[in-house]
Amino acid sequence: MNQKLAINGGEKTINYTFKRYNSIEKEEVEAAKKVIESGVLSQFLGAWHPDFYGGVKVKEFEEACKWFFGVKHAITVNSWTSGLIAAVGALGIEPGDEVIVSPWTMCASATAILNWNAIPVFADIERDTFNLDPKSVEANITPQTKAIMAIDIFGHSADIDALAEIANKHGLKLISDSAQSPGAYYKGKYAGTLAHIGGYSLNYHKHIHTGEGGILVTDDDEYAERMRLIRNHAEAVVGDKGEKNLTNMIGYNFRLGEIECAIGIEQLKKLKRFVETRQKAAARLTDGLRGLPGLKLPVVKQDCSHVYYIYAMTLSPDVIGVDRDFIHSALTAEGVSVSKKYQNVHLLPMYQNKIAYGSNGFPWTADFCKREVDYRKGICPVAEELNDSTYLGIQMCEYEFSDTDIDLIVESFRKVWKTFS
Ligand SMILES: *Cc1c(COP(=O)(O)O)cnc(C)c1O
């Protein structure tokens, strides 16, 4: 006999709250305390001066990131949103240039493009990894296209070799938004390090964090220096520094403080451990959920590793005979924290109405835009279908799942599935 589902008044499978994931331990507390006691909470100066590059902890954290990720330059910023803006600017993107980006991402990936009055063009995603589909990217290239922004979503790298090949063929720059994938491998290298510029978020919700923060990585000397300039009031510095290339040398204050960097140094030492814990929990979930009809579990492509920011599944409602909303409500009622939506960035009001800067359609209506870019529903059918009816995701950096927690999540799925199979 089937157990009565909680949604129908039956007993809830999970009747306690899971322990929250907390990556901050005593080492971080000690490191932050030392900085506070020193009195120097930030040493940046927005001028061509020895302190232009920041204080001791900024430099130490950047060295540690260089070593860890195996890159020539690591640049800390006060958020990964800031990092993405600095990256797009450093590549020399011009107003009206088009940058191809995934709609299945946090909104900031696309906004960073608009920040320079360039135009986001949304390409569709692959059903198995939720990352940019190289075929759709190629189909969206126009004479205005200057760059591709690949998102390593949910903890798994985009198909970066295929995207790099397209970029090379068409003379485009490649940016890697690896906010959710620090420590994920792609053919023996870290996700984020295989584009012209990549990087990671250090916000509170990610694998490791400094409250707010981000890290840019690149092997290119010129891009690195231009990002450091954008980070720290470029326009006030380029003259004295003798910079010749003034393109996009509009500066911001994107500087990360000494406390955050001291915390970041400790967090980075633990990244591998935190990633392994998420991988173990995901493996246990996969073992338990395998075989449920109409439920597709996360895919890990050959020569890749998954760091499971989100454990993402897809449903085939036609196979199971009930829709995603029912499954979602039934699981939620059993006490499983699961989401049925992610993002269709192209459908946000800003793109639907093409109102960003001011109220008259700038930058889309400006003379430098050579064509009308389409944001209508239908341009990214896979991403839209996933959000509308087939996606289900469990956030793996929200709770510190014990084996028992995972087993109860599995039990909840099996209980719900039993009612219709
Ligand atoms: C978190 C995130 C960002 C933004 O990072 P912040 O540090 O919060 O500014 C950008 N892109 C993706 C894919 C993210 O997950």
The ligand as an ORCA input file, in Angstrom:
! r2SCAN-3c Opt
* xyz 0 1
  C      26.654     34.510     -7.867
  C      26.750     34.684     -9.315
  C      27.131     35.902     -9.916
  C      27.311     37.169     -9.149
  O      28.252     37.094     -8.141
  P      28.266     38.172     -6.956
  O      29.542     37.897     -6.246
  O      27.049     37.923     -6.116
  O      28.234     39.538     -7.557
  C      27.291     35.913    -11.292
  N      27.079     34.838    -12.039
  C      26.682     33.669    -11.513
  C      26.475     32.498    -12.401
  C      26.479     33.558    -10.132
  O      26.069     32.405     -9.610
*
